[in-house]
Amino acid sequence: MHEQQTAEKRRVGEKAAELVEDGMIVGLGTGSTAYWFIKKLAERVAGGLRITGVATSVRTAELAESLGIRVVDVNEVGEVDLTVDGADEIDDHFNAIKGGGGALLREKIVASISRRMVVIVDSTKRVERLGRFPLPVEMVPFGYKHTLRKLEQAGCAPRLREKDGAPFVTDGGHYIVDLHLGRIDDPERLAGSIGNMPGVVEHGLFIGLVTDVLIAEDGEVRMMKRA
Ligand code: 5RP
């Protein structure tokens, strides 16, 4: 990864930790940007901040707990006050592609019960139109070759994600296919058609979920709020 990109991820991640207030239930995102948020948040917790974390992946839960953040099962909370998570792409309508790290299902569930969802991104993630980043889709292993074929027939150019020569398996025991779409003209329509396919568990289009974006641009961190 480019040095500047890493520095930007760190800057937005650490800045986001300032948004957390005492007593909050906090959704903890997944990925290399969320990592910096969790690290900084842990420092604040060590300094006396009391919060409860809800993790969006096993590796985030492990990281947070190893740093002294209390993490509870998502079923133990009614709602989440604030979730901070990264994204693979974000457009000016606050629509995002997520799931590059394979955690999209849990990320979306946590986002959907969050009063506020802040996406933290470096400057490379902001796009005019979504779709250059391959859209992750999580699917059940049963019949996955048929689901893949349906996606192929729909013109979605799917590629099964692999790790060490075998299908990549998510925390939920599912597979991921990445759709090489190039550009997405109508995210809502695409979300509807993919979401209705048998075998598909969830897709990485986050529409209407993101409330704020913290972005590192021109050496500064900018906060953008959805109208
Ligand atoms: C994981 C995600 C991540 O938030 C997304 O991939 C961005 O990751 P990073 O902060 O490492 O660039 O959706 O499923």
Boltz pocket constraint, residues with backbone or C-beta under 6 A from the ligand:
constraints:
  - pocket:
      binder: B
      contacts: [[A, 29], [A, 30], [A, 31], [A, 32], [A, 33], [A, 34], [A, 85], [A, 86], [A, 87], [A, 88], [A, 97], [A, 98], [A, 99], [A, 100], [A, 101], [A, 102], [A, 103], [A, 104], [A, 107], [A, 120]]
      max_distance: 6.0
